Amino acid sequence: MSSSTTPGLTRFNAADVSEAQAALHEVCASEAWGSKILAQRPYADTEALFAASDAAMAELTADDLAEAMAGHPPIGRPKPGDPTSSREQRGMAGASDELKAEMLELNLAYQERFGHVFLICATGLTAEQMRDAVRNRIDNAPEHEREIVRGELVKINRIRLTRLAEGDAA
């Protein structure tokens, strides 16, 4: 990304606290993450925003991560009326009924094992790739899986922050 400030980033830097908090909550549901990002405004460029986001994500506790994950619907079941989750999970849209049913079963098994939704940066992935990922990760140790989830949240946040910085709220 360029080193100049984008129109969306300029708006974010200048927004009042409640408006900026709301924008950040759309990126990530963790209040701790949002507070850390908010406290470091203004950002010189998108790379500075990414660096702050990545650092804030690295510092999140297990409870903070759980709060962040709670903002994500299960794969294959985007929130009705939420263009962000629908866009990010586009790869599931053309999946067969059998694959959708298998994903539902895998999501439930994963959630039972780990106590939270299966989280993956789904942007650009096919339904088969998402299914294979949950199959591969379901046997992970909880501590290992938590760090994978943290990495997936970093990727998701960067995609969403790019949209915010470019001024594309839709």
N, C-alpha and C positions, 0 to 999 in steps of 0.2 A: 504494500500500500504506500501511497506517497507520504512524504513527510509534512505536507500541508494539512491544515485543519479543514475537514469536510463540512458542508452546510449542516448536516445532522449533528456532528460533533460540536460545532459552534452553538447550535440550539441547546444541546444537552449541557454544555458548559455554562450557559447563561440561564438555564431554567431555574425556577425557584425550587426549593428543596422538595416540596411535596410532588411536584411534576417530575423531577428527576428520580425520586424514589419510585414513583409509579412506573416510569420507563424501565428502571433497573429491575423491578419486580417482574416485568414481562420477560426479561432476559433470564433471570434466575430467582427462584422463590426464597432463597436463603437471605434472611434479614442481615446476618453478619456479613455476608459477601457484599450485599448492597450498601451497607454502612461504610465498609472499607473503600468501596469505589467512590461513593459520594464524598467522603472525607478528603479525597485526593484531587478533586476538581480544582482548577480546570486542567484538561489534558491538551498537550501540545499537538498530538496527532493520534491516529488510531493505534499505532504501535505502543504508545505510552499507555493507552487504555487497555490494550491486550496484556501488557506486562503487569499492570495493576490487578487486572482480573485473574491472571494466572497465579500471582502471588497471594491474592485473597483466597482463591480456591485451595491453594496448598495449606493454608492455615485453618481451614474449616474443621471443626470437631465432628465426631460421628453424628451428634444431634443436628449440627448445622447441615451436614450432608443429607440427613434424613429430611430436613425441611426443604432443601433444594430438590430432592427427588420427588417430594410430595406434589410439586408443581408440574410433574410430567405424567401424562396419561399413559396407560399401557400401550405397547406396540400393537397396532391393529385396531385400536379403539381411540382415535383422536377425540378430543373434547368437541362436542357438537358446537358449531358456531365459532370455533377457534381456528382461524386461518393458519396460524403458526404451526400448531400440531398437525393439521392436515397436510400442510406443505412439507414438513419435515418427515412425515410418514408416507409420503407419496408412493414409495416402493411397495407398500401393502395394498394399494388401491386395486391393482389388477390381479391380485393373488386369487387362486382358486378357493372355493368354499372349503375344500379339504385342508389347504394350507392355512387358511384363516382359523379353522377349528383347531388345527395342530398348534398354532401360535397361541391361541387362547389357553389350551391345556398347558403348554410350556410356560406361559406367563404365570398361570396359577401355581404351578409346581415351583417356579423360581421364587414367587412371592412368598409361598409357604416356607421355603428353605431360608430365604434371606430377610424376610419381613418388609420388603419394599418392592416396587415395580422393577422389572428388568429395564435397565437404562442403557441405551446405546445412541450414539450420534447417528441417527437413521438417514440423514440427508445423503442422497445419492446411492443408498443401498437398496438392493432388491429384496423382496419378501424372503427369498431363499437364503440370502446372506444374513438377514436378521434372524431367521430360524436357526441357521447353523451357528450363529454367535451365541444364542441362548443355550443351545445344546452343548456347546463347548464350555460355556462359563458356569453352568448349573452345578458342576462338581467342584468348583473352586472353594478354597477355604474362605470363610467370611471376611477375614482381614485382607486377603488378596483381592477378593471381589470388590471390597470397598475402595481400594486404590484404583482398580480398573474403572469403577463408576466415577471416581474423581477425575480421571483422565477423559472420560466420555463427556462429563460436564464441562471441562475446559474447552473441548472441541465445540460443543453446543453453544456455550457462552460466546465463543469467538464468532461463530456464524451469526448469532443474534446481535452481538455488539457491532458487527460489520453493518448489518441492516440499520441499526440505530444510528451509527456514525454517517451512513450514506443518506440518512433522512428518509428511509423507506420503512415506515411504521406498519404498512399493510402486510 
